[in-house]
C-alpha cells in the first residue's frame, strides 16, 4: 500500500510558469502546486538543488525562490524557500 509522504495537499493547476535560473528564462507549465512547492513541466532540464526564481503567470508569485528537489522526464519538482503564505 502506498503511503502519502506529503504534508500539504497538492492542487491541480494548469498555468504558464516562468523559471529564472543562471541568467536564463525557462517557460513551462505548472501541473500542481502546494503551500511548499510545485511541479513544473518544462523542456529545459535543471539539476537537483538548482535555485530558481519561480513565477506563475498572472499571480502574485513573482520571483518566489525555489529549489529543484525532483527531476522527471516531464519536468521538475520545486520546493519553495518560504511557503506561499509567508
Secondary structure as GFF3:
##gff-version 3
##sequence-region A 1 86
A	DSSP	beta_strand	11	21	.	.	.	ID=ss1
A	DSSP	beta_strand	24	33	.	.	.	ID=ss2
A	DSSP	beta_strand	37	42	.	.	.	ID=ss3
A	DSSP	beta_strand	51	56	.	.	.	ID=ss4
A	DSSP	beta_strand	64	71	.	.	.	ID=ss5
A	DSSP	beta_strand	75	80	.	.	.	ID=ss6
###
